[in-house]
Amino acid sequence: MVEWFKPAACPKHLSPEQFAALPDSLLVRELRYQIDRPGFRVKQITLGMDALRCESVEGVLKEATMFALAYNLVRLLMREAAKRQGVSVRRISFIDALRALAHADGDAPFPVLIVNPERPNRREPRLRKRRPKPFKHLREPRAKYHATYALQTTTALS
């Protein structure tokens, strides 16, 4: 579980009334798993909500709604699997449930999901091993960037 805090200053896209109506913090469940392939770097996968792809308010709301719908469907599958397998829902693997839904067949029997081992008092820090690179993000089409960069280089050389 991760707590996200409201920024100190009101963002430009919100009115002061909308900003005041927001809660001071949100408690969210952060999910990720790793793909280990020999000869390749370990790749971390999350639900993909670290950067939303839509730009309009309506699009972002639709995207967030679909993520919530998919998340709740996975949690429902986990709850049913926990009941059938006689274990706590906390021990059912979220990633295994997600994969079972992604490859579900309507005629297949209910899947038996992976049960994680009992790990009392386990606390893992939320830290990054690899730091982000110190490069700026590309925020415009690459062709426009190249044209601007070429113009700056030509101007600097003359």
Secondary structure, 3 states (H helix, E strand, C coil): CEEEECCCCCCCCCCHHHHHHCCCEEEECCCEEEECCCCCCCEEEECCCCCCCCCCHHHHHHHHHHHHHHHHHHHHHHHHHHHHHCCCHHHECHHHHHHHHHCCCCCCCCCCCCECCCCCCCCCCCCCCCCCCCCCCCCCCHHHHHHHHHHHHHHHHC
